[in-house]
Amino acid sequence: MLVSVGHQRFISLVIFLNSVAHFWAKEKMDTLNHLKGHLQPLGMQGLHSGIRTIQGFPNPEVFFENYVEKAKPVIFKGAALDHPAYKLWTSDEYLLSFEEGKYHEVVVETGKKEARTRPGDAISFASYVRDYREKDVYMVNSVPDFLKKVRYVKLG
């Protein structure tokens, strides 16, 4: 295959520019890798220095003495997992215990992507809770009002 001199020069220029771009990209990446927060989850580059992270939640006296009185910030990892409310709200039996759920209608769609080409189906909240694990249905409206009721319980 015969290639013109102009075409050969163009190919040489493309190869040269590609090598320059590769070198520049490597240099830039080396620079970026030293930046605080680069390639970390979003928000990790913020002011987190000096904020202690502990697993779970300490007893109230320790929390008050070590963090409230000293005005020290702290992050509690996994603390909600031990809370009784978390165990209740992740239980289908608890969600089905509300009488209102038998009559309150919610809108569901099928499939993992929202299908706005047709309206969703209205079914009772209780039906949704019974079906969502076996059927490909997803509730698309907000949390029903009857679940927003606050129930105060004294713990321990």
N, C-alpha and C positions, 0 to 999 in steps of 0.2 A: 504494500500500500504506500503510495507516494503522498507525502505531506509537504505542503508549501513551507517556505522559510518563515513566512508570517505566522503560520499556524504553529510551527515549532517554537517560535519566540513566545507566542501566547501560552503554549503548554508550559514552557520554562517559567514564565511569569506566574502562572497559577501554582506550580510546584513551589516556587520561591515564597509566594504569599501564604501558601498553606503552612510551610515550615515556620515562617515568621509568626503566623497566628497561633500555631501550636506552642512555640516558645513563649509568646506573650501570655497565652492562657495558663501555661504551667507556672510562669512567674507570678501571675495574678493569683492563682490558686494558692501558691506558697504564701503569698502575702495575706490572703483571706483566712487561711487556716490558723493564723496566729491571732486573729481577732476574737475577742470575747463573744461567745454565743454562736460563732459560725458552725453550721451543721448541727446545732442543738435544737430541741423542740422550741416552737414559738413561745416567746415570753421568758425563756431561760436567761436571756442576756440582761434582764432587768436587775434591779438592786436587790439581789438575794444574799449578798455577803452579810454575814453576821446573823442571819435568821436561822434559828435552829429548827431542825426537822426531827420529830420523834414519831415512833410507831404507836398508833392507838391514841388513847386519851388518858392523861394522868388523873389520879383522884382529885377532887375539888380543892383540897388543902394545898397539894403540891402545885396545882395550876395557879391558884391565887398567890401563893408565896413566891413562886419562881417567875411568873409571867405577868400577872395583873399588878401586883405591888411594885414590881421593878419596871413596869411598862416595857417589857421585852416582847417583840413579836415571835411567834412560833407557828410552825406548820405541823398539823397533826395528820399523818398519813394513815389512811384506813380507819380513822376514828368512827366514821359513820357506820361502818360494817358491824360494829359491836352494839350499836344503838337499837333498842327494841323497836323503834319506828321503822328502821330499815328492814328488819325481819318481817314485820307486819306487811309493809307495802310491797314486798317481793313475794308475798304468798297469795296465790290465786284464791285460796279458801277465804282469806281475809277480805279480798275484793268482792267475792261472791256473797259475803255475809251481810251486805247492805241490801235491804229490801228494795230501795229505790232503783238498784241496778237491774231489777227485773223489768222495770217500766221505762227507764230513761234510755232514749235512743241515741246512738252514736253513729257517725258516718265512717264506713270502712271502704277501703279499696283493695283490690287483689293485685298481686304481683309486687315485686320489690321496688319498682319505679312508680312514681305517681302517674296515674293514667287520667289526665284531665280531658280526654276525648269523650268521656261519658260521665254522668254523675255517679258519685259513690252510692253504696247501698246503706240504707238505714236499718240497723238491727239493735236489739237491746244490749246494754252494756254487759249484762250477765252472759248473753250469748257470745259476745266478743271474747270475754275472758275464758269461757269454756272452749272456744274454737281456735284462738290465735296460735296455739302451739302445734296443732295438727293441720290447719288450713293456711293457705297463703293470703291472710287478710291482715290489714294494717289500719289502725284507727287514725283518722286524719283530723279530727277536731280536738279541742283542748280538753283538759281533765274535767270530767263532769262536776257540776257544782256540789253535788251531795258528797263527793270525796274531799272537797275543800274544807269541810267542817273541821274545826279544831277540837280535839278531844284532849283535855288535860288530864294527865295521870301522874301521880306522885310516884317517883321511882325510889326504891330502897328505903 
